[in-house]
Amino acid sequence: MTARTDFTDEEWARLERAPIVAALAVSVADPGGPIEAVKESMAGIRTVIEAAQSGGGSELVDAVAKSAAAKAREHKSPLGDFKPRGATAGDQIVEELGAVNDLLSRKATPEDAQAFRQWLLGSARRAAEAAKEGGFLGFRAERMSGGEQRMLERLAEVLS
């Protein structure tokens, strides 16, 4: 069993923001309009809230989700000091999630690490499916763009 005490405060903050960062990866991969961005962001936040309320599949996921949800209730930014910017924002996000994966490999049980990785991939997929991309007034729009699909593949690779 992996517990909060297994991580430093900085490491725990990195875990707390990871599902939001995973959802953000999709938004950065294929930026749509403001409505799409809000829908994708909300999908990541809902992933955290639902895991906090009903359980996320492992004790580590549950603990991180509850901790992140508590921060959200206090109106604290789930991203903390992580602010990817510029043309390399997607790469910064992938690098951040790679660091999370390394942290899980070093400090979590294999079962908790795998459940956490699946939770992150689920957050990203949920964000990708939250808003249709392209088209005109919803016509000929696709559920998931090519850019989003490529980002999901990158995340699956970095979180393996």
C-alpha angles and dihedrals in degrees: 000000000000117000140186089257090065090070137061118238090258092050092048091051088052090053092047093055096041098091091049090046089051090054090045089056089067093050092050093046093061113008111206128175127304094272092055091047092052092048092050093047092048090052090059092048092048089053089059095043094048092049090049092051103039107016130267103231102272139044091248093052090047093049094047092045093050092047093048092046090052090054090050091053087054088053093245117149110258089214094057109184095345108110114160111201144179132009092326096054092112091052091047089053094048089048091051092051090047088056089050089052091051090049091051091048091052102040112020130074112257090251094050092044092052093047090049092050090050090049090053093048089048090053091052093046092048090052091049091053095043097085135025116242129222126346126099120283088341095308115127090002118145126226091228127017125222090251091054092048091051090050091051088053091050091050092048088053096047092045096050 
